[in-house]
Amino acid sequence: MTKQNKASGFSFVFLVLVIVVCLSWLWQADTRGTQLDYAQVYQLFQQERVESFTIDANNTLTMNLTDELNGSKTVRYRLHDFQLFYDQLDDLVKEQTAKGIIKSYDYPPPETTNWLEVLLPWVLTAVVLALMWYFMIARTQGGMGADRMAKFGAARTRMLTDKDKKVTFEDVAGADEEKEELQEIVEFLKDPKKYIALGARIPKGVLLVGPPGTGKTLLAKAVAGEAGVGFLSISGSDFVELYVGVGASRVRDLFDQAKKNSPAIVFIDEIDAVGRQRGTGLGGGHDEREQTLNQLLVEMDGFAANEGVVVLAATNRADVLDPALLRPGRFDRQVYVGLPDIRGREEILRVHVRGKPLAEDVDLKRLAQGTPGFTGADLENLINEGALLAARKGHPYISMADLKEAEIKVIAGPEKRSRVIPPHERELTAYHEAGHAVVMHALPDHDPVTQITIVPRGQAGGMTISLPEEDRSYLSKRYMEDQIVALLGGRVAEKLCLGDISTGASNDIQRASQIARKMVASYGMSDEIGTVSFESGHDEVFIGRTMTQGRSYSEAVAAQIDREVQRVVGNAYDRCEEILREQREALDTVARYLLEHETMERSEFLAVFGETEEKELPL
């Protein structure tokens, strides 16, 4: 919180307290002594019912009566004019005192009028009203200073911390080609004269594209750390404001700051928040976001040649960016930061285990082999979860068992052993997972089974884990067909062994249907449909673009696609049923083992088929 915000908060609290005090004082002043009127007081003295009385400095008359009045012998009255009371009743008081009727009384000492007490409430009220006007009216009209709007339109940039400045390319693993692309940027920022002498033009902007968690932001910090130059970081959402013109103003201020600190790197994270295609908003083509984008385009185009300012931006939705933003001269390069391969995952793991005590049995190659599809952020989370598990168990070192348990925890969630499961559901889950495992083992192109469990995790009642023998860049038709067959193994096993089916296979059926539809409508793997793609390639909905796009094929073709998808899934179901009928004995054996032990490792699973693991899975 800034000093200005703290001062504003303190002023607000002070105003509230002053208002409460003033209102309380005025209320007390108006409500004191409303129990009696002066005529009643005068009558009490005339009727000789007053036994004693006192008048304090506030002119409050307190009378002790000989009998009760309104249920009390003590009554009070606020005198508006003490002198009137004294002139009218002083002689009577002295007379009754002489007779012994009034036993004691006390007049207030003579005092002069306290003008401060009289005027203070009104002065405070005036001050409160003035301050309220200042904060409510003057602020809206720029009363906080002439530069208030300028500060409001300033870019909310963040500089590198001392920790971030130490980040170099050595801290970025599994992205060798990406680092090579960015090395030119580093060298230019270090020695721009070398490039200028050859007439070369360094790229004005580099767009880092890739799935979330792959290290785009880390790469940008590493570039700044390697170059040793200024680093101005801002999020795309920081440009979006309620007030018109603020976003464009912040863009101008951002690049002004960069030019003043040249050579410098400007990093815009999640640029898709402000760089989306123009004309696709629901509010028309002149909304605030588009004006901000227009200013960004102008600023990137307005760079003088070799000015020493390079723009880095990161997004995982490059498909929604405006084409004008991606043309050469703005973002000259697009660097794709994808999922790391097995060697990259091992390197990333080695980075994240630095400084952590590892047991001798920890094999990072095996761990990398079992984590296909993991991003750098996922791997960092895996190591951290393993450390937490080891600490929870009281172990001085992180063991391989801790890391394998953390791996499954990251994929499917923590175990829920305390969940009460009815016996029939437990049996159904055992046959369901056994069906998956047996079918996977029988399929020649499917990944080998490494673990089967019926312990609930997350939303899953059980799971069958199969790890790939190698990283796949492309999926063959045969492999995808085997995937569908394996996904249907649970449903077929339920029907074959228990004579009933359940909702436990709903996710499996959904995934199988998606694969089949992709094969038919996107990948051209259907002989009936032909080598034709009927999908746009955009898996995610983009409002504005998607709403205006119609289906590029007829209803007859759509019906044909549906029939072909049903045929693919139906053939896979028949093939799965054939496998499980042939392997019924193995299916029952695996299910019984799961019911007894809950978890079945790869060695026990292979023993069912009379096989042994002669060699480790390839790395």
TARAKA-V849306 format. One record per residue. SS is DSSP state (~ for helix, > for strand, _ for the rest). PSI is psi as a letter, one per 20 degrees, with the letter a starting at -180 (NA if undefined). OMEGA is omega as a letter, one per 20 degrees, with the letter a starting at -180 (999 if undefined). Layout:
ss=SS psi=PSI omega=OMEGA
ss=SS psi=PSI omega=OMEGA
//
This chain:
ss=_ psi=p omega=a
ss=_ psi=r omega=r
ss=~ psi=h omega=r
ss=~ psi=g omega=r
ss=~ psi=h omega=r
ss=~ psi=g omega=r
ss=~ psi=g omega=r
ss=~ psi=g omega=r
ss=~ psi=g omega=r
ss=~ psi=g omega=r
ss=~ psi=g omega=r
ss=~ psi=g omega=r
ss=~ psi=g omega=r
ss=~ psi=g omega=r
ss=~ psi=g omega=r
ss=~ psi=g omega=r
ss=~ psi=g omega=r
ss=~ psi=g omega=r
ss=~ psi=g omega=a
ss=~ psi=g omega=a
ss=~ psi=g omega=a
ss=~ psi=g omega=r
ss=~ psi=h omega=r
ss=~ psi=g omega=a
ss=~ psi=g omega=r
ss=~ psi=h omega=r
ss=~ psi=g omega=r
ss=~ psi=h omega=a
ss=~ psi=h omega=a
ss=~ psi=i omega=a
ss=~ psi=i omega=r
ss=_ psi=q omega=r
ss=_ psi=k omega=r
ss=_ psi=j omega=a
ss=_ psi=h omega=a
ss=_ psi=r omega=r
ss=_ psi=r omega=a
ss=~ psi=h omega=r
ss=~ psi=h omega=r
ss=~ psi=h omega=r
ss=~ psi=g omega=r
ss=~ psi=g omega=r
ss=~ psi=h omega=r
ss=~ psi=g omega=r
ss=~ psi=h omega=r
ss=~ psi=h omega=a
ss=_ psi=j omega=r
ss=_ psi=l omega=r
ss=_ psi=i omega=a
ss=> psi=p omega=a
ss=> psi=h omega=r
ss=> psi=q omega=r
ss=> psi=q omega=r
ss=> psi=q omega=r
ss=> psi=o omega=a
ss=_ psi=a omega=a
ss=_ psi=h omega=r
ss=_ psi=j omega=r
ss=_ psi=k omega=r
ss=> psi=o omega=a
ss=> psi=o omega=r
ss=> psi=o omega=a
ss=> psi=p omega=r
ss=> psi=o omega=a
ss=> psi=r omega=r
ss=> psi=h omega=r
ss=> psi=r omega=a
ss=> psi=q omega=r
ss=> psi=o omega=a
ss=_ psi=k omega=r
ss=_ psi=j omega=a
ss=> psi=q omega=r
ss=> psi=i omega=r
ss=> psi=p omega=r
ss=> psi=q omega=a
ss=> psi=q omega=r
ss=> psi=p omega=r
ss=> psi=o omega=r
ss=_ psi=p omega=r
ss=_ psi=h omega=a
ss=_ psi=o omega=a
ss=~ psi=h omega=a
ss=~ psi=h omega=r
ss=~ psi=g omega=r
ss=~ psi=g omega=a
ss=~ psi=g omega=a
ss=~ psi=h omega=a
ss=~ psi=h omega=a
ss=~ psi=i omega=a
ss=~ psi=g omega=r
ss=~ psi=g omega=r
ss=~ psi=h omega=r
ss=~ psi=g omega=r
ss=~ psi=h omega=r
ss=~ psi=g omega=a
ss=~ psi=h omega=r
ss=~ psi=g omega=r
ss=~ psi=h omega=r
ss=~ psi=i omega=a
ss=_ psi=j omega=r
ss=_ psi=g omega=r
ss=_ psi=o omega=a
ss=_ psi=h omega=r
ss=> psi=q omega=r
ss=> psi=r omega=a
ss=> psi=p omega=r
ss=_ psi=q omega=r
ss=_ psi=q omega=r
ss=_ psi=q omega=r
ss=_ psi=p omega=a
ss=_ psi=q omega=r
ss=_ psi=r omega=a
ss=_ psi=p omega=r
ss=_ psi=n omega=a
ss=~ psi=h omega=r
ss=~ psi=g omega=r
ss=~ psi=h omega=a
ss=~ psi=g omega=a
ss=~ psi=h omega=a
ss=~ psi=g omega=r
ss=~ psi=h omega=a
ss=~ psi=h omega=r
ss=~ psi=g omega=r
ss=~ psi=h omega=r
ss=~ psi=g omega=r
ss=~ psi=g omega=r
ss=~ psi=g omega=r
ss=~ psi=g omega=r
ss=~ psi=h omega=r
ss=~ psi=g omega=r
ss=~ psi=h omega=r
ss=~ psi=g omega=r
ss=~ psi=h omega=a
ss=~ psi=g omega=a
ss=~ psi=h omega=a
ss=~ psi=h omega=a
ss=~ psi=g omega=a
ss=~ psi=h omega=a
ss=_ psi=g omega=a
ss=_ psi=h omega=a
ss=_ psi=j omega=r
ss=_ psi=k omega=a
ss=_ psi=i omega=r
ss=_ psi=j omega=a
ss=_ psi=q omega=a
ss=_ psi=h omega=a
ss=_ psi=j omega=a
ss=~ psi=g omega=a
ss=~ psi=h omega=r
ss=~ psi=g omega=r
ss=~ psi=h omega=r
ss=~ psi=h omega=r
ss=_ psi=j omega=r
ss=_ psi=q omega=r
ss=_ psi=p omega=a
ss=_ psi=m omega=a
ss=_ psi=q omega=r
ss=> psi=p omega=r
ss=> psi=r omega=r
ss=_ psi=p omega=r
ss=_ psi=r omega=r
ss=~ psi=h omega=r
ss=~ psi=g omega=a
ss=~ psi=h omega=a
ss=~ psi=h omega=r
ss=_ psi=i omega=r
ss=_ psi=p omega=r
ss=_ psi=a omega=r
ss=~ psi=h omega=r
ss=~ psi=h omega=r
ss=~ psi=i omega=r
ss=_ psi=o omega=a
ss=_ psi=q omega=r
ss=_ psi=j omega=a
ss=_ psi=l omega=a
ss=~ psi=g omega=a
ss=~ psi=h omega=r
ss=~ psi=g omega=r
ss=~ psi=h omega=r
ss=~ psi=g omega=r
ss=~ psi=h omega=a
ss=~ psi=i omega=a
ss=~ psi=h omega=r
ss=~ psi=h omega=r
ss=~ psi=g omega=a
ss=~ psi=g omega=a
ss=~ psi=h omega=r
ss=~ psi=g omega=a
ss=~ psi=h omega=r
ss=~ psi=g omega=a
ss=_ psi=m omega=a
ss=~ psi=h omega=a
ss=~ psi=h omega=a
ss=~ psi=h omega=a
ss=~ psi=h omega=a
ss=~ psi=h omega=a
ss=~ psi=h omega=r
ss=_ psi=j omega=a
ss=_ psi=j omega=a
ss=_ psi=q omega=r
ss=_ psi=o omega=r
ss=_ psi=q omega=r
ss=_ psi=p omega=r
ss=_ psi=h omega=a
ss=> psi=q omega=r
ss=> psi=p omega=a
ss=> psi=p omega=r
ss=> psi=o omega=a
ss=> psi=q omega=r
ss=_ psi=r omega=r
ss=_ psi=q omega=r
ss=_ psi=q omega=r
ss=_ psi=j omega=a
ss=_ psi=i omega=r
ss=_ psi=k omega=a
ss=~ psi=g omega=r
ss=~ psi=h omega=r
ss=~ psi=h omega=r
ss=~ psi=g omega=r
ss=~ psi=g omega=r
ss=~ psi=h omega=r
ss=~ psi=h omega=r
ss=~ psi=g omega=r
ss=~ psi=h omega=r
ss=~ psi=h omega=r
ss=~ psi=g omega=a
ss=~ psi=h omega=a
ss=_ psi=k omega=a
ss=_ psi=r omega=r
ss=> psi=q omega=a
ss=> psi=o omega=r
ss=> psi=o omega=a
ss=> psi=p omega=r
ss=> psi=q omega=r
ss=> psi=q omega=r
ss=~ psi=h omega=r
ss=~ psi=i omega=r
ss=~ psi=i omega=r
ss=~ psi=h omega=a
ss=_ psi=o omega=a
ss=_ psi=r omega=r
ss=_ psi=h omega=a
ss=_ psi=p omega=a
ss=_ psi=p omega=r
ss=_ psi=i omega=a
ss=~ psi=g omega=r
ss=~ psi=g omega=r
ss=~ psi=h omega=r
ss=~ psi=h omega=r
ss=~ psi=h omega=r
ss=~ psi=g omega=r
ss=~ psi=g omega=a
ss=~ psi=h omega=r
ss=~ psi=g omega=a
ss=~ psi=h omega=r
ss=~ psi=g omega=r
ss=~ psi=g omega=a
ss=~ psi=g omega=r
ss=~ psi=h omega=r
ss=~ psi=h omega=a
ss=_ psi=j omega=a
ss=_ psi=q omega=i
ss=_ psi=q omega=a
ss=> psi=r omega=r
ss=> psi=p omega=r
ss=> psi=p omega=a
ss=> psi=o omega=r
ss=> psi=o omega=r
ss=> psi=q omega=a
ss=_ psi=l omega=a
ss=~ psi=i omega=r
ss=~ psi=i omega=r
ss=~ psi=h omega=a
ss=_ psi=i omega=a
ss=_ psi=j omega=a
ss=> psi=q omega=a
ss=_ psi=p omega=r
ss=_ psi=q omega=r
ss=_ psi=j omega=a
ss=_ psi=j omega=r
ss=_ psi=q omega=r
ss=_ psi=i omega=a
ss=_ psi=j omega=r
ss=_ psi=a omega=a
ss=_ psi=j omega=a
ss=_ psi=k omega=r
ss=_ psi=r omega=a
ss=~ psi=h omega=a
ss=~ psi=h omega=a
ss=~ psi=h omega=r
ss=~ psi=h omega=r
ss=~ psi=g omega=r
ss=~ psi=g omega=r
ss=~ psi=g omega=r
ss=~ psi=h omega=r
ss=~ psi=g omega=r
ss=~ psi=g omega=a
ss=~ psi=g omega=a
ss=~ psi=g omega=r
ss=~ psi=h omega=r
ss=~ psi=h omega=a
ss=_ psi=i omega=r
ss=_ psi=p omega=r
ss=_ psi=q omega=a
ss=_ psi=p omega=r
ss=_ psi=l omega=a
ss=_ psi=i omega=r
ss=_ psi=j omega=r
ss=> psi=p omega=r
ss=> psi=p omega=a
ss=> psi=p omega=r
ss=> psi=p omega=r
ss=> psi=q omega=a
ss=> psi=q omega=r
ss=> psi=q omega=r
ss=_ psi=j omega=r
ss=_ psi=m omega=r
ss=~ psi=h omega=a
ss=~ psi=i omega=a
ss=~ psi=i omega=a
ss=> psi=q omega=r
ss=_ psi=p omega=a
ss=~ psi=h omega=r
ss=~ psi=h omega=a
ss=~ psi=h omega=a
ss=~ psi=i omega=a
ss=_ psi=q omega=r
ss=_ psi=q omega=a
ss=_ psi=i omega=r
ss=_ psi=e omega=r
ss=_ psi=n omega=a
ss=_ psi=h omega=a
ss=> psi=q omega=r
ss=> psi=o omega=a
ss=> psi=o omega=a
ss=> psi=p omega=r
ss=_ psi=n omega=a
ss=_ psi=a omega=r
ss=_ psi=p omega=a
ss=_ psi=q omega=r
ss=_ psi=a omega=a
ss=~ psi=h omega=r
ss=~ psi=h omega=r
ss=~ psi=h omega=r
ss=~ psi=h omega=r
ss=~ psi=g omega=r
ss=~ psi=g omega=r
ss=~ psi=g omega=r
ss=~ psi=h omega=r
ss=~ psi=h omega=r
ss=~ psi=g omega=a
ss=~ psi=i omega=r
ss=_ psi=j omega=r
ss=_ psi=p omega=r
ss=_ psi=j omega=a
ss=_ psi=p omega=r
ss=_ psi=o omega=a
ss=> psi=q omega=r
ss=_ psi=r omega=a
ss=_ psi=h omega=a
ss=_ psi=j omega=a
ss=_ psi=p omega=r
ss=_ psi=o omega=a
ss=~ psi=h omega=r
ss=~ psi=g omega=r
ss=~ psi=h omega=r
ss=~ psi=g omega=r
ss=~ psi=h omega=r
ss=~ psi=h omega=a
ss=_ psi=j omega=a
ss=_ psi=l omega=r
ss=_ psi=q omega=a
ss=_ psi=i omega=r
ss=_ psi=p omega=r
ss=_ psi=r omega=r
ss=~ psi=h omega=r
ss=~ psi=h omega=r
ss=~ psi=g omega=a
ss=~ psi=h omega=r
ss=~ psi=g omega=r
ss=~ psi=h omega=r
ss=~ psi=g omega=r
ss=~ psi=g omega=r
ss=~ psi=g omega=r
ss=~ psi=h omega=r
ss=~ psi=g omega=r
ss=~ psi=h omega=r
ss=~ psi=g omega=r
ss=~ psi=g omega=r
ss=~ psi=g omega=r
ss=~ psi=h omega=r
ss=~ psi=h omega=r
ss=~ psi=i omega=a
ss=_ psi=k omega=a
ss=_ psi=q omega=r
ss=_ psi=i omega=a
ss=_ psi=q omega=r
ss=> psi=o omega=a
ss=_ psi=r omega=r
ss=~ psi=h omega=r
ss=~ psi=h omega=r
ss=~ psi=g omega=a
ss=~ psi=h omega=r
ss=~ psi=h omega=r
ss=~ psi=h omega=r
ss=~ psi=h omega=r
ss=~ psi=g omega=r
ss=~ psi=h omega=r
ss=~ psi=g omega=r
ss=~ psi=h omega=a
ss=~ psi=g omega=a
ss=~ psi=i omega=a
ss=_ psi=r omega=a
ss=_ psi=q omega=r
ss=> psi=q omega=r
ss=_ psi=m omega=a
ss=_ psi=i omega=a
ss=_ psi=i omega=a
ss=_ psi=p omega=r
ss=_ psi=o omega=a
ss=_ psi=p omega=r
ss=_ psi=q omega=a
ss=~ psi=h omega=a
ss=~ psi=h omega=r
ss=~ psi=h omega=r
ss=~ psi=g omega=r
ss=~ psi=g omega=r
ss=~ psi=g omega=r
ss=~ psi=h omega=a
ss=~ psi=g omega=r
ss=~ psi=h omega=r
ss=~ psi=g omega=a
ss=~ psi=h omega=r
ss=~ psi=h omega=r
ss=~ psi=g omega=r
ss=~ psi=g omega=a
ss=~ psi=g omega=a
ss=~ psi=g omega=r
ss=~ psi=g omega=r
ss=~ psi=g omega=a
ss=~ psi=h omega=a
ss=~ psi=h omega=a
ss=_ psi=p omega=a
ss=_ psi=h omega=a
ss=_ psi=j omega=a
ss=_ psi=q omega=r
ss=_ psi=q omega=a
ss=> psi=q omega=r
ss=> psi=p omega=r
ss=> psi=h omega=a
ss=> psi=q omega=r
ss=> psi=p omega=a
ss=> psi=q omega=r
ss=_ psi=j omega=r
ss=_ psi=p omega=a
ss=_ psi=p omega=r
ss=> psi=p omega=a
ss=_ psi=c omega=r
ss=_ psi=i omega=a
ss=> psi=p omega=r
ss=_ psi=i omega=r
ss=_ psi=r omega=a
ss=> psi=q omega=r
ss=> psi=o omega=a
ss=> psi=p omega=r
ss=> psi=p omega=a
ss=> psi=p omega=a
ss=_ psi=q omega=r
ss=_ psi=i omega=a
ss=_ psi=q omega=r
ss=_ psi=p omega=a
ss=_ psi=p omega=r
ss=_ psi=h omega=a
ss=_ psi=q omega=r
ss=_ psi=p omega=r
ss=_ psi=r omega=r
ss=~ psi=g omega=a
ss=~ psi=g omega=r
ss=~ psi=g omega=a
ss=~ psi=h omega=r
ss=~ psi=h omega=r
ss=~ psi=h omega=r
ss=~ psi=g omega=r
ss=~ psi=g omega=r
ss=~ psi=g omega=a
ss=~ psi=h omega=r
ss=~ psi=h omega=a
ss=_ psi=i omega=a
ss=~ psi=h omega=r
ss=~ psi=g omega=r
ss=~ psi=g omega=a
ss=~ psi=h omega=r
ss=~ psi=g omega=r
ss=~ psi=g omega=a
ss=~ psi=h omega=a
ss=~ psi=g omega=a
ss=~ psi=h omega=a
ss=~ psi=i omega=a
ss=_ psi=j omega=a
ss=_ psi=r omega=r
ss=_ psi=q omega=a
ss=_ psi=r omega=r
ss=~ psi=i omega=a
ss=~ psi=i omega=a
ss=~ psi=j omega=a
ss=~ psi=g omega=r
ss=~ psi=h omega=r
ss=~ psi=g omega=a
ss=~ psi=h omega=r
ss=~ psi=g omega=r
ss=~ psi=h omega=r
ss=~ psi=g omega=r
ss=~ psi=h omega=r
ss=~ psi=g omega=r
ss=~ psi=g omega=r
ss=~ psi=g omega=r
ss=~ psi=h omega=r
ss=~ psi=g omega=r
ss=~ psi=g omega=a
ss=~ psi=g omega=a
ss=~ psi=i omega=a
ss=~ psi=g omega=a
ss=_ psi=i omega=r
ss=_ psi=k omega=a
ss=_ psi=k omega=r
ss=> psi=p omega=r
ss=_ psi=h omega=a
ss=_ psi=g omega=a
ss=_ psi=h omega=a
ss=> psi=r omega=a
ss=_ psi=m omega=a
ss=_ psi=q omega=r
ss=_ psi=p omega=a
ss=_ psi=j omega=r
ss=_ psi=q omega=a
ss=_ psi=h omega=a
ss=_ psi=i omega=r
ss=_ psi=o omega=a
ss=_ psi=h omega=a
ss=_ psi=q omega=a
ss=_ psi=p omega=r
ss=_ psi=o omega=a
ss=_ psi=p omega=a
ss=_ psi=g omega=r
ss=_ psi=g omega=a
ss=_ psi=h omega=a
ss=_ psi=h omega=a
ss=_ psi=i omega=a
ss=_ psi=p omega=r
ss=_ psi=r omega=r
ss=_ psi=p omega=a
ss=_ psi=j omega=r
ss=_ psi=r omega=a
ss=_ psi=r omega=r
ss=~ psi=h omega=r
ss=~ psi=g omega=r
ss=~ psi=h omega=r
ss=~ psi=g omega=r
ss=~ psi=h omega=r
ss=~ psi=g omega=r
ss=~ psi=g omega=r
ss=~ psi=g omega=r
ss=~ psi=h omega=a
ss=~ psi=h omega=r
ss=~ psi=g omega=r
ss=~ psi=h omega=r
ss=~ psi=g omega=r
ss=~ psi=g omega=r
ss=~ psi=h omega=r
ss=~ psi=g omega=r
ss=~ psi=g omega=r
ss=~ psi=h omega=r
ss=~ psi=g omega=r
ss=~ psi=g omega=r
ss=~ psi=g omega=r
ss=~ psi=g omega=r
ss=~ psi=h omega=r
ss=~ psi=g omega=r
ss=~ psi=g omega=a
ss=~ psi=h omega=r
ss=~ psi=h omega=r
ss=~ psi=h omega=a
ss=_ psi=k omega=a
ss=~ psi=g omega=a
ss=~ psi=g omega=r
ss=~ psi=h omega=r
ss=~ psi=g omega=r
ss=~ psi=h omega=a
ss=~ psi=g omega=r
ss=~ psi=g omega=a
ss=~ psi=g omega=r
ss=~ psi=h omega=r
ss=~ psi=g omega=r
ss=~ psi=h omega=r
ss=~ psi=h omega=a
ss=~ psi=g omega=a
ss=~ psi=i omega=r
ss=_ psi=h omega=a
ss=> psi=p omega=a
ss=> psi=p omega=r
ss=> psi=r omega=a
ss=~ psi=g omega=a
ss=~ psi=g omega=r
ss=~ psi=h omega=r
ss=~ psi=g omega=r
ss=~ psi=h omega=r
ss=~ psi=h omega=r
ss=~ psi=h omega=a
ss=_ psi=j omega=a
ss=_ psi=k omega=a
ss=_ psi=q omega=r
ss=_ psi=q omega=r
ss=_ psi=n omega=a
ss=_ psi=h omega=r
ss=_ psi=q omega=r
ss=_ psi=q omega=r
ss=_ psi=p omega=a
ss=_ psi=q omega=a
ss=_ psi=NA omega=999
//
